[in-house]
């Protein structure tokens, strides 16, 4: 069983990366605009990255600044199902 320690774990998250950002790959833009759930937040090089899990069980990282969060509703991830 996975254990993640983050205050945002399970929050609905919709990534909205800026067009043409060289820090993102094609997969980031493929999942942009889809709603997933935050699994954890990590800090790399002084920037926070959100690890977001989607319903198809794909995990994609986004800069936290590029993620729209919706803390309403039940918090869960696909690990909770």
C-alpha positions as CSV (number, residue, x, y, z in Angstrom):
1,X,0.0,0.0,0.0
2,X,1.3,3.4,-0.9
3,X,1.7,6.1,1.8
4,X,2.1,9.7,0.7
5,X,2.5,12.6,3.0
6,X,1.3,15.7,1.4
7,X,-1.5,18.1,2.4
8,X,-2.8,18.1,-1.2
9,X,-3.0,14.3,-1.6
10,X,-6.3,13.4,-3.3
11,X,-7.3,17.0,-4.3
12,X,-8.8,17.3,-7.8
13,X,-6.2,18.9,-10.1
14,X,-6.4,20.2,-13.7
15,X,-3.1,21.0,-15.3
16,X,-2.9,24.1,-17.5
17,X,0.7,24.3,-18.8
18,X,1.7,27.3,-20.8
19,X,1.9,26.6,-24.5
20,X,5.4,26.0,-25.8
21,X,7.0,25.7,-22.4
22,X,10.3,23.8,-23.0
23,X,10.1,22.3,-19.5
24,X,7.1,20.1,-20.6
25,X,7.0,17.2,-23.0
26,X,4.3,16.0,-25.3
27,X,2.7,13.9,-22.6
28,X,2.2,17.0,-20.5
29,X,0.2,18.6,-23.2
30,X,-1.7,15.4,-23.9
31,X,-3.1,15.4,-20.4
32,X,-3.4,19.2,-20.1
33,X,-7.0,20.2,-19.3
34,X,-7.9,16.8,-18.0
35,X,-8.8,16.5,-14.3
36,X,-6.8,14.1,-12.2
37,X,-5.8,13.9,-8.5
38,X,-2.7,15.0,-6.7
39,X,-0.7,12.0,-5.4
40,X,2.1,14.1,-3.9
41,X,4.1,17.3,-4.3
42,X,7.8,17.2,-4.6
43,X,10.4,20.0,-4.7
44,X,13.1,20.0,-7.3
45,X,15.5,22.8,-7.9
46,X,13.4,25.1,-5.7
47,X,10.2,24.5,-7.7
48,X,7.2,22.5,-6.5
49,X,6.0,19.7,-8.9
50,X,2.6,18.1,-8.5
51,X,2.5,14.3,-9.3
52,X,-1.0,14.0,-10.8
53,X,-2.7,10.6,-11.4
54,X,-5.4,10.3,-14.0
55,X,-8.3,7.9,-14.3
56,X,-6.4,5.8,-16.8
57,X,-3.7,5.3,-14.1
58,X,-1.2,7.5,-15.9
59,X,1.0,9.7,-13.7
60,X,2.3,13.0,-15.0
61,X,4.3,15.7,-13.3
62,X,3.4,19.4,-13.6
63,X,4.8,22.6,-12.0
64,X,2.4,23.3,-9.1
65,X,2.0,26.9,-10.4
66,X,0.5,25.4,-13.6
67,X,-2.2,23.3,-11.8
68,X,-5.7,24.4,-11.0
69,X,-6.7,22.8,-7.7
70,X,-10.3,22.1,-6.5
71,X,-10.3,21.2,-2.9
72,X,-14.0,20.7,-2.7
73,X,-15.4,17.1,-2.6
74,X,-13.9,13.9,-1.4
75,X,-10.2,13.5,-1.6
76,X,-9.0,10.2,-3.2
77,X,-6.6,8.7,-5.6
78,X,-6.7,5.5,-7.6
79,X,-4.7,3.9,-4.8
80,X,-7.8,4.4,-2.6
81,X,-10.2,2.4,-4.9
